[in-house]
Amino acid sequence: MDAQTLQSIAIFEKCRQFTKAREVQAAGLYPYFKPISDSEDTAVVIEGQKRIMLGSNNYLGLTHHPKVLEAAARALHRYGSGCTGSRFLNGTLDLHGQLEASLAEFLGKEDCLVFSTGYQANLGLISGLIGRGDLVYLDKLDHASIVDGAKMSYGDTLRFTHNDLDGLDRMIERTKSGRGAMIVVDGVYSMEGDIAHIPELVRIAKKHGVALAVDDAHSIGVLGPNGEGTAAHFGMTDEVDLIAGTFSKSLASIGGFVAGSENVIHYLKHHSRPLIFTASLPPANTAGVLAALEVMKTEPERRTSLWANTRRFQAGMRELGYDIGETETPIIPVLIGPMETTFVFWRKLFDAGVFTNPVMPPAVPPLPRSAGSWRSSERRHPGPARH
Protein backbone atom coordinates (compact mmCIF):
# COMPACT_ATOMS: atom_id res chain seq x y z
CA MET A 1 0.00 0.00 0.00
CA ASP A 2 1.53 3.32 -1.05
CA ALA A 3 1.87 6.40 1.16
CA GLN A 4 -0.92 8.28 -0.59
CA THR A 5 -3.39 5.44 0.03
CA LEU A 6 -2.34 5.20 3.68
CA GLN A 7 -2.95 8.91 4.18
CA SER A 8 -6.48 8.54 2.83
CA ILE A 9 -7.43 5.95 5.50
CA ALA A 10 -8.93 7.72 8.50
CA ILE A 11 -7.73 5.25 11.11
CA PHE A 12 -4.10 6.09 10.24
CA GLU A 13 -4.49 9.85 10.54
CA LYS A 14 -3.38 9.83 14.20
CA CYS A 15 -0.24 7.94 13.17
CA ARG A 16 0.67 10.63 10.62
CA GLN A 17 0.08 13.38 13.19
CA PHE A 18 2.17 11.73 15.91
CA THR A 19 5.46 13.63 15.58
CA LYS A 20 6.67 14.13 19.15
CA ALA A 21 8.91 11.05 19.26
CA ARG A 22 10.51 11.96 15.92
CA GLU A 23 11.23 15.45 17.21
CA VAL A 24 12.99 14.02 20.28
CA GLN A 25 14.90 11.60 18.03
CA ALA A 26 16.03 14.49 15.82
CA ALA A 27 17.30 16.31 18.92
CA GLY A 28 19.41 13.29 19.90
CA LEU A 29 17.48 12.85 23.15
CA TYR A 30 15.36 9.79 22.37
CA PRO A 31 15.95 7.24 25.18
CA TYR A 32 13.76 4.29 24.17
CA PHE A 33 14.28 1.05 22.25
CA LYS A 34 18.06 1.21 22.70
CA PRO A 35 19.45 -2.11 21.40
CA ILE A 36 21.71 -3.96 23.85
CA SER A 37 24.39 -5.89 21.98
CA ASP A 38 26.01 -7.58 25.00
CA SER A 39 25.28 -8.03 28.69
CA GLU A 40 27.45 -8.77 31.67
CA ASP A 41 24.72 -8.55 34.29
CA THR A 42 25.61 -5.21 35.90
CA ALA A 43 26.85 -3.70 32.65
CA VAL A 44 25.55 -3.73 29.08
CA VAL A 45 26.95 -2.69 25.72
CA ILE A 46 24.89 -0.11 23.82
CA GLU A 47 26.12 1.65 20.69
CA GLY A 48 29.50 -0.01 21.15
CA GLN A 49 30.08 1.37 24.66
CA LYS A 50 29.86 -0.45 27.97
CA ARG A 51 27.38 1.23 30.27
CA ILE A 52 26.39 0.59 33.89
CA MET A 53 22.85 -0.80 34.00
CA LEU A 54 20.74 1.12 36.53
CA GLY A 55 17.42 0.58 34.78
CA SER A 56 17.07 -3.19 35.10
CA ASN A 57 14.66 -5.12 37.33
CA ASN A 58 17.26 -7.87 37.76
CA TYR A 59 17.13 -7.30 41.51
CA LEU A 60 19.15 -10.33 42.60
CA GLY A 61 21.49 -10.48 39.62
CA LEU A 62 20.35 -13.96 38.55
CA THR A 63 20.18 -13.54 34.77
CA HIS A 64 23.79 -14.72 34.48
CA HIS A 65 23.88 -17.13 37.41
CA PRO A 66 25.52 -20.41 36.26
CA LYS A 67 22.77 -22.59 37.75
CA VAL A 68 20.06 -20.62 35.95
CA LEU A 69 21.88 -20.78 32.61
CA GLU A 70 22.66 -24.48 33.00
CA ALA A 71 19.05 -25.36 33.83
CA ALA A 72 17.77 -23.37 30.85
CA ALA A 73 20.26 -25.05 28.51
CA ARG A 74 19.36 -28.55 29.71
CA ALA A 75 15.65 -27.89 29.20
CA LEU A 76 16.25 -26.44 25.75
CA HIS A 77 17.94 -29.64 24.60
CA ARG A 78 15.46 -31.96 26.32
CA TYR A 79 12.15 -30.31 25.39
CA GLY A 80 13.07 -28.11 22.43
CA SER A 81 12.68 -24.39 21.89
CA GLY A 82 8.95 -24.07 22.55
CA CYS A 83 5.73 -25.85 23.50
CA THR A 84 3.80 -24.85 20.33
CA GLY A 85 0.50 -24.96 22.16
CA SER A 86 -1.48 -23.64 25.09
CA ARG A 87 -1.41 -24.99 28.63
CA PHE A 88 -5.00 -26.13 28.10
CA LEU A 89 -4.14 -28.45 25.22
CA ASN A 90 -0.67 -29.75 24.37
CA GLY A 91 1.52 -27.12 26.06
CA THR A 92 1.77 -28.31 29.68
CA LEU A 93 5.15 -29.79 30.59
CA ASP A 94 6.09 -31.57 33.78
CA LEU A 95 8.32 -28.51 34.34
CA HIS A 96 5.24 -26.27 34.55
CA GLY A 97 3.76 -28.52 37.23
CA GLN A 98 7.03 -28.55 39.17
CA LEU A 99 7.25 -24.77 39.04
CA GLU A 100 3.65 -24.33 40.15
CA ALA A 101 4.16 -26.68 43.10
CA SER A 102 7.40 -24.96 44.10
CA LEU A 103 5.86 -21.50 43.91
CA ALA A 104 2.76 -22.50 45.87
CA GLU A 105 4.93 -23.92 48.65
CA PHE A 106 7.24 -20.91 48.65
CA LEU A 107 4.36 -18.42 48.78
CA GLY A 108 2.35 -20.36 51.35
CA LYS A 109 -0.65 -20.97 49.08
CA GLU A 110 -2.54 -24.15 48.15
CA ASP A 111 -1.99 -23.95 44.42
CA CYS A 112 -0.48 -21.87 41.64
CA LEU A 113 -0.98 -21.31 37.93
CA VAL A 114 1.83 -20.28 35.57
CA PHE A 115 1.13 -17.88 32.68
CA SER A 116 3.32 -16.96 29.70
CA THR A 117 3.90 -13.39 30.93
CA GLY A 118 3.29 -11.43 34.11
CA TYR A 119 1.04 -9.12 32.12
CA GLN A 120 -1.15 -12.06 31.12
CA ALA A 121 -1.27 -13.28 34.71
CA ASN A 122 -3.09 -10.10 35.75
CA LEU A 123 -5.26 -10.14 32.63
CA GLY A 124 -6.21 -13.75 33.31
CA LEU A 125 -6.76 -13.31 37.02
CA ILE A 126 -9.06 -10.30 36.81
CA SER A 127 -10.96 -11.05 33.61
CA GLY A 128 -11.30 -14.68 34.70
CA LEU A 129 -12.89 -13.87 38.06
CA ILE A 130 -14.74 -10.57 37.55
CA GLY A 131 -17.94 -11.35 35.71
CA ARG A 132 -21.00 -9.41 34.71
CA GLY A 133 -22.39 -7.58 37.73
CA ASP A 134 -19.18 -7.92 39.76
CA LEU A 135 -16.96 -5.06 40.96
CA VAL A 136 -13.21 -4.58 41.00
CA TYR A 137 -11.54 -1.82 43.02
CA LEU A 138 -8.16 -0.59 41.78
CA ASP A 139 -5.60 1.82 43.20
CA LYS A 140 -5.14 4.63 40.68
CA LEU A 141 -1.42 3.82 40.45
CA ASP A 142 -1.93 0.10 39.75
CA HIS A 143 0.09 -1.37 36.89
CA ALA A 144 -1.34 -1.19 33.36
CA SER A 145 -1.84 -4.97 33.29
CA ILE A 146 -4.23 -4.70 36.25
CA VAL A 147 -6.13 -1.85 34.60
CA ASP A 148 -6.34 -3.76 31.33
CA GLY A 149 -7.47 -6.93 33.11
CA ALA A 150 -10.33 -4.94 34.59
CA LYS A 151 -11.18 -3.52 31.15
CA MET A 152 -11.30 -7.06 29.72
CA SER A 153 -13.73 -8.22 32.40
CA TYR A 154 -17.50 -7.84 32.17
CA GLY A 155 -17.68 -6.22 35.59
CA ASP A 156 -17.53 -2.63 36.76
CA THR A 157 -14.27 -0.94 37.73
CA LEU A 158 -13.87 1.70 40.41
CA ARG A 159 -10.52 3.38 41.14
CA PHE A 160 -9.49 4.97 44.42
CA THR A 161 -6.82 7.59 45.09
CA HIS A 162 -3.42 6.02 45.67
CA ASN A 163 -3.21 4.54 49.17
CA ASP A 164 -6.37 6.39 50.28
CA LEU A 165 -7.75 3.42 52.14
CA ASP A 166 -10.33 5.42 54.08
CA GLY A 167 -11.64 6.50 50.71
CA LEU A 168 -11.63 2.86 49.52
CA ASP A 169 -13.58 1.83 52.62
CA ARG A 170 -16.23 4.45 51.92
CA MET A 171 -16.31 3.55 48.23
CA ILE A 172 -17.00 -0.13 48.94
CA GLU A 173 -19.63 0.79 51.54
CA ARG A 174 -21.36 2.97 48.96
CA THR A 175 -21.18 0.66 45.93
CA LYS A 176 -20.88 -3.03 46.79
CA SER A 177 -24.49 -3.75 47.74
CA GLY A 178 -24.18 -7.55 47.77
CA ARG A 179 -22.24 -7.82 44.50
CA GLY A 180 -19.18 -10.01 44.07
CA ALA A 181 -16.09 -7.82 44.43
CA MET A 182 -12.31 -7.83 44.55
CA ILE A 183 -9.61 -5.30 45.49
CA VAL A 184 -6.46 -5.48 43.37
CA VAL A 185 -3.29 -3.56 44.25
CA ASP A 186 0.41 -3.59 43.51
CA GLY A 187 2.51 -4.92 46.38
CA VAL A 188 5.26 -2.48 45.45
CA TYR A 189 4.30 0.34 43.08
CA SER A 190 6.53 0.10 40.04
CA MET A 191 7.15 3.81 39.49
CA GLU A 192 6.96 5.20 43.02
CA GLY A 193 8.65 2.39 44.97
CA ASP A 194 6.26 2.52 47.93
CA ILE A 195 4.63 -0.51 49.56
CA ALA A 196 0.90 -1.27 49.70
CA HIS A 197 -0.66 -1.03 53.17
CA ILE A 198 -1.57 -4.71 53.39
CA PRO A 199 -2.83 -4.79 57.02
CA GLU A 200 -5.39 -2.05 56.35
CA LEU A 201 -6.36 -3.57 52.99
CA VAL A 202 -6.96 -6.91 54.70
CA ARG A 203 -9.10 -5.21 57.35
CA ILE A 204 -11.23 -3.49 54.71
CA ALA A 205 -11.56 -6.65 52.60
CA LYS A 206 -12.71 -8.70 55.61
CA LYS A 207 -15.09 -5.98 56.76
CA HIS A 208 -16.90 -5.93 53.43
CA GLY A 209 -16.50 -9.57 52.41
CA VAL A 210 -14.51 -8.86 49.26
CA ALA A 211 -11.46 -10.67 47.87
CA LEU A 212 -7.97 -9.15 48.00
CA ALA A 213 -5.39 -9.75 45.26
CA VAL A 214 -1.83 -8.40 45.36
CA ASP A 215 0.47 -8.11 42.35
CA ASP A 216 3.93 -8.93 43.71
CA ALA A 217 5.87 -8.29 40.50
CA HIS A 218 8.39 -6.05 42.30
CA SER A 219 8.10 -7.78 45.68
CA ILE A 220 9.15 -11.38 45.02
CA GLY A 221 12.81 -11.72 46.00
CA VAL A 222 12.73 -8.28 47.59
CA LEU A 223 10.22 -8.23 50.47
CA GLY A 224 9.44 -10.83 53.11
CA PRO A 225 11.68 -12.91 55.39
CA ASN A 226 12.82 -15.05 52.46
CA GLY A 227 11.71 -12.94 49.52
CA GLU A 228 8.15 -14.31 49.50
CA GLY A 229 6.64 -10.88 48.82
CA THR A 230 4.45 -8.21 50.33
CA ALA A 231 2.00 -10.36 52.28
CA ALA A 232 4.88 -12.21 53.97
CA HIS A 233 6.57 -8.87 54.65
CA PHE A 234 3.60 -8.03 56.89
CA GLY A 235 3.16 -11.60 58.17
CA MET A 236 -0.26 -11.79 56.50
CA THR A 237 0.11 -14.46 53.83
CA ASP A 238 -3.02 -16.32 54.92
CA GLU A 239 -5.11 -13.12 54.87
CA VAL A 240 -4.30 -12.20 51.26
CA ASP A 241 -6.50 -14.26 48.95
CA LEU A 242 -4.48 -14.13 45.73
CA ILE A 243 -0.87 -13.34 44.92
CA ALA A 244 0.12 -12.61 41.33
CA GLY A 245 3.59 -11.94 40.01
CA THR A 246 6.10 -12.13 37.21
CA PHE A 247 9.32 -14.00 36.48
CA SER A 248 10.85 -11.03 34.66
CA LYS A 249 12.29 -9.32 37.74
CA SER A 250 14.02 -11.21 40.56
CA LEU A 251 13.45 -14.58 38.87
CA ALA A 252 15.45 -13.55 35.81
CA SER A 253 13.25 -14.81 32.99
CA ILE A 254 9.79 -14.15 31.59
CA GLY A 255 6.36 -15.45 32.57
CA GLY A 256 3.95 -14.94 35.42
CA PHE A 257 1.79 -16.68 38.00
CA VAL A 258 -1.28 -16.50 40.19
CA ALA A 259 -1.26 -18.31 43.55
CA GLY A 260 -4.24 -18.92 45.81
CA SER A 261 -6.69 -21.56 46.97
CA GLU A 262 -6.97 -24.77 44.94
CA ASN A 263 -10.57 -24.17 43.88
CA VAL A 264 -9.83 -20.65 42.58
CA ILE A 265 -6.81 -21.88 40.60
CA HIS A 266 -8.88 -24.79 39.23
CA TYR A 267 -11.53 -22.33 38.09
CA LEU A 268 -8.96 -20.08 36.39
CA LYS A 269 -7.51 -23.05 34.52
CA HIS A 270 -10.87 -23.45 32.81
CA HIS A 271 -12.02 -19.84 32.48
CA SER A 272 -8.95 -17.64 31.98
CA ARG A 273 -8.78 -16.73 28.31
CA PRO A 274 -5.20 -15.34 28.43
CA LEU A 275 -4.10 -18.79 29.69
CA ILE A 276 -6.23 -20.95 27.41
CA PHE A 277 -5.54 -19.06 24.18
CA THR A 278 -1.80 -18.38 24.54
CA ALA A 279 1.14 -20.68 23.88
CA SER A 280 2.66 -21.78 27.17
CA LEU A 281 5.91 -20.65 28.77
CA PRO A 282 8.87 -22.16 26.85
CA PRO A 283 10.86 -24.97 28.49
CA ALA A 284 14.12 -23.03 28.90
CA ASN A 285 12.36 -20.15 30.64
CA THR A 286 10.42 -22.49 32.92
CA ALA A 287 13.53 -24.40 33.96
CA GLY A 288 15.42 -21.14 34.44
CA VAL A 289 12.75 -19.85 36.81
CA LEU A 290 12.85 -23.08 38.82
CA ALA A 291 16.62 -22.71 39.18
CA ALA A 292 16.35 -19.00 40.03
CA LEU A 293 13.79 -19.75 42.73
CA GLU A 294 16.15 -22.29 44.28
CA VAL A 295 19.12 -19.89 44.15
CA MET A 296 16.97 -17.19 45.74
CA LYS A 297 16.21 -19.52 48.64
CA THR A 298 19.77 -20.80 49.10
CA GLU A 299 21.68 -17.54 48.63
CA PRO A 300 19.96 -15.04 50.96
CA GLU A 301 23.08 -12.87 50.91
CA ARG A 302 21.92 -11.55 47.55
CA ARG A 303 18.84 -9.97 49.11
CA THR A 304 20.98 -8.64 51.97
CA SER A 305 23.27 -6.91 49.46
CA LEU A 306 20.28 -5.61 47.53
CA TRP A 307 18.96 -3.82 50.61
CA ALA A 308 22.36 -2.52 51.66
CA ASN A 309 22.81 -0.98 48.21
CA THR A 310 19.26 0.34 48.22
CA ARG A 311 19.64 2.18 51.51
CA ARG A 312 23.05 3.54 50.50
CA PHE A 313 21.76 4.80 47.18
CA GLN A 314 18.63 6.35 48.70
CA ALA A 315 20.64 8.12 51.40
CA GLY A 316 23.22 9.34 48.88
CA MET A 317 20.62 10.78 46.51
CA ARG A 318 18.83 12.56 49.33
CA GLU A 319 22.10 13.95 50.69
CA LEU A 320 22.82 15.33 47.22
CA GLY A 321 19.48 17.11 47.29
CA TYR A 322 17.51 14.98 44.85
CA ASP A 323 13.81 14.34 45.34
CA ILE A 324 13.24 10.57 45.35
CA GLY A 325 9.69 10.70 46.62
CA GLU A 326 8.31 8.22 49.16
CA THR A 327 10.19 5.16 47.95
CA GLU A 328 10.69 2.35 50.46
CA THR A 329 12.22 -0.21 48.09
CA PRO A 330 14.93 -0.73 45.45
CA ILE A 331 12.75 1.19 42.99
CA ILE A 332 14.22 4.68 43.30
CA PRO A 333 12.56 7.43 41.25
CA VAL A 334 14.50 10.66 40.85
CA LEU A 335 12.06 13.51 40.18
CA ILE A 336 13.68 15.89 37.68
CA GLY A 337 11.22 18.38 36.20
CA PRO A 338 9.81 19.09 32.73
CA MET A 339 10.01 16.39 30.07
CA GLU A 340 12.75 18.17 28.13
CA THR A 341 14.91 18.51 31.25
CA THR A 342 14.39 14.84 32.08
CA PHE A 343 15.54 13.79 28.60
CA VAL A 344 18.64 16.01 28.84
CA PHE A 345 19.39 14.52 32.26
CA TRP A 346 19.04 11.02 30.80
CA ARG A 347 21.35 11.92 27.89
CA LYS A 348 24.09 13.22 30.16
CA LEU A 349 23.99 10.03 32.22
CA PHE A 350 23.93 7.91 29.06
CA ASP A 351 26.95 9.73 27.64
CA ALA A 352 28.74 9.22 30.97
CA GLY A 353 28.17 5.47 30.69
CA VAL A 354 25.12 5.04 32.93
CA PHE A 355 21.85 3.59 31.61
CA THR A 356 18.64 4.77 33.33
CA ASN A 357 14.94 4.78 32.50
CA PRO A 358 13.31 8.17 31.85
CA VAL A 359 9.61 7.84 32.66
CA MET A 360 6.97 10.22 31.36
CA PRO A 361 3.24 10.72 31.94
CA PRO A 362 0.94 8.82 31.71
CA ALA A 363 3.24 6.13 33.15
CA VAL A 364 3.71 8.49 36.10
CA PRO A 365 1.40 11.28 37.25
CA PRO A 366 2.43 14.71 35.96
CA LEU A 367 4.53 16.71 38.40
CA PRO A 368 4.24 20.49 38.56
CA ARG A 369 5.24 22.04 35.23
CA SER A 370 4.56 18.76 33.39
CA ALA A 371 7.51 17.02 34.95
CA GLY A 372 9.05 13.61 34.40
CA SER A 373 11.49 11.45 36.26
CA TRP A 374 14.16 8.90 35.74
CA ARG A 375 13.92 5.64 37.58
CA SER A 376 16.63 3.39 38.98
CA SER A 377 16.14 -0.18 40.12
CA GLU A 378 18.99 -0.65 42.56
CA ARG A 379 20.41 -4.17 42.58
CA ARG A 380 22.58 -6.33 44.74
CA HIS A 381 26.03 -5.62 43.35
CA PRO A 382 28.30 -3.37 45.47
CA GLY A 383 30.99 -1.01 44.24
CA PRO A 384 31.51 2.49 42.96
CA ALA A 385 29.51 1.81 39.81
CA ARG A 386 26.37 2.21 41.88
CA HIS A 387 27.06 5.88 42.55
C-alpha positions in Angstrom: 0.0 0.0 0.0 1.5 3.3 -1.1 1.9 6.4 1.2 -0.9 8.3 -0.6 -3.4 5.4 0.0 -2.3 5.2 3.7 -2.9 8.9 4.2 -6.5 8.5 2.8 -7.4 6.0 5.5 -8.9 7.7 8.5 -7.7 5.3 11.1 -4.1 6.1 10.2 -4.5 9.8 10.5 -3.4 9.8 14.2 -0.2 7.9 13.2 0.7 10.6 10.6 0.1 13.4 13.2 2.2 11.7 15.9 5.5 13.6 15.6 6.7 14.1 19.2 8.9 11.1 19.3 10.5 12.0 15.9 11.2 15.5 17.2 13.0 14.0 20.3 14.9 11.6 18.0 16.0 14.5 15.8 17.3 16.3 18.9 19.4 13.3 19.9 17.5 12.9 23.2 15.4 9.8 22.4 15.9 7.2 25.2 13.8 4.3 24.2 14.3 1.0 22.2 18.1 1.2 22.7 19.4 -2.1 21.4 21.7 -4.0 23.9 24.4 -5.9 22.0 26.0 -7.6 25.0 25.3 -8.0 28.7 27.5 -8.8 31.7 24.7 -8.5 34.3 25.6 -5.2 35.9 26.8 -3.7 32.6 25.6 -3.7 29.1 27.0 -2.7 25.7 24.9 -0.1 23.8 26.1 1.7 20.7 29.5 0.0 21.2 30.1 1.4 24.7 29.9 -0.5 28.0 27.4 1.2 30.3 26.4 0.6 33.9 22.8 -0.8 34.0 20.7 1.1 36.5 17.4 0.6 34.8 17.1 -3.2 35.1 14.7 -5.1 37.3 17.3 -7.9 37.8 17.1 -7.3 41.5 19.1 -10.3 42.6 21.5 -10.5 39.6 20.3 -14.0 38.6 20.2 -13.5 34.8 23.8 -14.7 34.5 23.9 -17.1 37.4 25.5 -20.4 36.3 22.8 -22.6 37.8 20.1 -20.6 35.9 21.9 -20.8 32.6 22.7 -24.5 33.0 19.0 -25.4 33.8 17.8 -23.4 30.9 20.3 -25.0 28.5 19.4 -28.5 29.7 15.7 -27.9 29.2 16.3 -26.4 25.8 17.9 -29.6 24.6 15.5 -32.0 26.3 12.2 -30.3 25.4 13.1 -28.1 22.4 12.7 -24.4 21.9 8.9 -24.1 22.6 5.7 -25.8 23.5 3.8 -24.9 20.3 0.5 -25.0 22.2 -1.5 -23.6 25.1 -1.4 -25.0 28.6 -5.0 -26.1 28.1 -4.1 -28.5 25.2 -0.7 -29.7 24.4 1.5 -27.1 26.1 1.8 -28.3 29.7 5.1 -29.8 30.6 6.1 -31.6 33.8 8.3 -28.5 34.3 5.2 -26.3 34.5 3.8 -28.5 37.2 7.0 -28.6 39.2 7.2 -24.8 39.0 3.7 -24.3 40.2 4.2 -26.7 43.1 7.4 -25.0 44.1 5.9 -21.5 43.9 2.8 -22.5 45.9 4.9 -23.9 48.6 7.2 -20.9 48.6 4.4 -18.4 48.8 2.3 -20.4 51.3 -0.7 -21.0 49.1 -2.5 -24.1 48.2 -2.0 -23.9 44.4 -0.5 -21.9 41.6 -1.0 -21.3 37.9 1.8 -20.3 35.6 1.1 -17.9 32.7 3.3 -17.0 29.7 3.9 -13.4 30.9 3.3 -11.4 34.1 1.0 -9.1 32.1 -1.2 -12.1 31.1 -1.3 -13.3 34.7 -3.1 -10.1 35.7 -5.3 -10.1 32.6 -6.2 -13.7 33.3 -6.8 -13.3 37.0 -9.1 -10.3 36.8 -11.0 -11.0 33.6 -11.3 -14.7 34.7 -12.9 -13.9 38.1 -14.7 -10.6 37.6 -17.9 -11.3 35.7 -21.0 -9.4 34.7 -22.4 -7.6 37.7 -19.2 -7.9 39.8 -17.0 -5.1 41.0 -13.2 -4.6 41.0 -11.5 -1.8 43.0 -8.2 -0.6 41.8 -5.6 1.8 43.2 -5.1 4.6 40.7 -1.4 3.8 40.5 -1.9 0.1 39.7 0.1 -1.4 36.9 -1.3 -1.2 33.4 -1.8 -5.0 33.3 -4.2 -4.7 36.2 -6.1 -1.9 34.6 -6.3 -3.8 31.3 -7.5 -6.9 33.1 -10.3 -4.9 34.6 -11.2 -3.5 31.2 -11.3 -7.1 29.7 -13.7 -8.2 32.4 -17.5 -7.8 32.2 -17.7 -6.2 35.6 -17.5 -2.6 36.8 -14.3 -0.9 37.7 -13.9 1.7 40.4 -10.5 3.4 41.1 -9.5 5.0 44.4 -6.8 7.6 45.1 -3.4 6.0 45.7 -3.2 4.5 49.2 -6.4 6.4 50.3 -7.8 3.4 52.1 -10.3 5.4 54.1 -11.6 6.5 50.7 -11.6 2.9 49.5 -13.6 1.8 52.6 -16.2 4.4 51.9 -16.3 3.6 48.2 -17.0 -0.1 48.9 -19.6 0.8 51.5 -21.4 3.0 49.0 -21.2 0.7 45.9 -20.9 -3.0 46.8 -24.5 -3.8 47.7 -24.2 -7.6 47.8 -22.2 -7.8 44.5 -19.2 -10.0 44.1 -16.1 -7.8 44.4 -12.3 -7.8 44.6 -9.6 -5.3 45.5 -6.5 -5.5 43.4 -3.3 -3.6 44.3 0.4 -3.6 43.5 2.5 -4.9 46.4 5.3 -2.5 45.4 4.3 0.3 43.1 6.5 0.1 40.0 7.1 3.8 39.5 7.0 5.2 43.0 8.7 2.4 45.0 6.3 2.5 47.9 4.6 -0.5 49.6 0.9 -1.3 49.7 -0.7 -1.0 53.2 -1.6 -4.7 53.4 -2.8 -4.8 57.0 -5.4 -2.1 56.4 -6.4 -3.6 53.0 -7.0 -6.9 54.7 -9.1 -5.2 57.4 -11.2 -3.5 54.7 -11.6 -6.7 52.6 -12.7 -8.7 55.6 -15.1 -6.0 56.8 -16.9 -5.9 53.4 -16.5 -9.6 52.4 -14.5 -8.9 49.3 -11.5 -10.7 47.9 -8.0 -9.1 48.0 -5.4 -9.8 45.3 -1.8 -8.4 45.4 0.5 -8.1 42.3 3.9 -8.9 43.7 5.9 -8.3 40.5 8.4 -6.1 42.3 8.1 -7.8 45.7 9.2 -11.4 45.0 12.8 -11.7 46.0 12.7 -8.3 47.6 10.2 -8.2 50.5 9.4 -10.8 53.1 11.7 -12.9 55.4 12.8 -15.1 52.5 11.7 -12.9 49.5 8.1 -14.3 49.5 6.6 -10.9 48.8 4.5 -8.2 50.3 2.0 -10.4 52.3 4.9 -12.2 54.0 6.6 -8.9 54.6 3.6 -8.0 56.9 3.2 -11.6 58.2 -0.3 -11.8 56.5 0.1 -14.5 53.8 -3.0 -16.3 54.9 -5.1 -13.1 54.9 -4.3 -12.2 51.3 -6.5 -14.3 48.9 -4.5 -14.1 45.7 -0.9 -13.3 44.9 0.1 -12.6 41.3 3.6 -11.9 40.0 6.1 -12.1 37.2 9.3 -14.0 36.5 10.9 -11.0 34.7 12.3 -9.3 37.7 14.0 -11.2 40.6 13.4 -14.6 38.9 15.5 -13.6 35.8 13.3 -14.8 33.0 9.8 -14.1 31.6 6.4 -15.4 32.6 3.9 -14.9 35.4 1.8 -16.7 38.0 -1.3 -16.5 40.2 -1.3 -18.3 43.5 -4.2 -18.9 45.8 -6.7 -21.6 47.0 -7.0 -24.8 44.9 -10.6 -24.2 43.9 -9.8 -20.7 42.6 -6.8 -21.9 40.6 -8.9 -24.8 39.2 -11.5 -22.3 38.1 -9.0 -20.1 36.4 -7.5 -23.0 34.5 -10.9 -23.5 32.8 -12.0 -19.8 32.5 -8.9 -17.6 32.0 -8.8 -16.7 28.3 -5.2 -15.3 28.4 -4.1 -18.8 29.7 -6.2 -20.9 27.4 -5.5 -19.1 24.2 -1.8 -18.4 24.5 1.1 -20.7 23.9 2.7 -21.8 27.2 5.9 -20.6 28.8 8.9 -22.2 26.8 10.9 -25.0 28.5 14.1 -23.0 28.9 12.4 -20.2 30.6 10.4 -22.5 32.9 13.5 -24.4 34.0 15.4 -21.1 34.4 12.7 -19.8 36.8 12.9 -23.1 38.8 16.6 -22.7 39.2 16.3 -19.0 40.0 13.8 -19.8 42.7 16.1 -22.3 44.3 19.1 -19.9 44.1 17.0 -17.2 45.7 16.2 -19.5 48.6 19.8 -20.8 49.1 21.7 -17.5 48.6 20.0 -15.0 51.0 23.1 -12.9 50.9 21.9 -11.5 47.5 18.8 -10.0 49.1 21.0 -8.6 52.0 23.3 -6.9 49.5 20.3 -5.6 47.5 19.0 -3.8 50.6 22.4 -2.5 51.7 22.8 -1.0 48.2 19.3 0.3 48.2 19.6 2.2 51.5 23.1 3.5 50.5 21.8 4.8 47.2 18.6 6.4 48.7 20.6 8.1 51.4 23.2 9.3 48.9 20.6 10.8 46.5 18.8 12.6 49.3 22.1 14.0 50.7 22.8 15.3 47.2 19.5 17.1 47.3 17.5 15.0 44.8 13.8 14.3 45.3 13.2 10.6 45.4 9.7 10.7 46.6 8.3 8.2 49.2 10.2 5.2 47.9 10.7 2.3 50.5 12.2 -0.2 48.1 14.9 -0.7 45.4 12.8 1.2 43.0 14.2 4.7 43.3 12.6 7.4 41.2 14.5 10.7 40.8 12.1 13.5 40.2 13.7 15.9 37.7 11.2 18.4 36.2 9.8 19.1 32.7 10.0 16.4 30.1 12.7 18.2 28.1 14.9 18.5 31.3 14.4 14.8 32.1 15.5 13.8 28.6 18.6 16.0 28.8 19.4 14.5 32.3 19.0 11.0 30.8 21.4 11.9 27.9 24.1 13.2 30.2 24.0 10.0 32.2 23.9 7.9 29.1 27.0 9.7 27.6 28.7 9.2 31.0 28.2 5.5 30.7 25.1 5.0 32.9 21.8 3.6 31.6 18.6 4.8 33.3 14.9 4.8 32.5 13.3 8.2 31.8 9.6 7.8 32.7 7.0 10.2 31.4 3.2 10.7 31.9 0.9 8.8 31.7 3.2 6.1 33.2 3.7 8.5 36.1 1.4 11.3 37.2 2.4 14.7 36.0 4.5 16.7 38.4 4.2 20.5 38.6 5.2 22.0 35.2 4.6 18.8 33.4 7.5 17.0 34.9 9.0 13.6 34.4 11.5 11.4 36.3 14.2 8.9 35.7 13.9 5.6 37.6 16.6 3.4 39.0 16.1 -0.2 40.1 19.0 -0.7 42.6 20.4 -4.2 42.6 22.6 -6.3 44.7 26.0 -5.6 43.4 28.3 -3.4 45.5 31.0 -1.0 44.2 31.5 2.5 43.0 29.5 1.8 39.8 26.4 2.2 41.9 27.1 5.9 42.6 
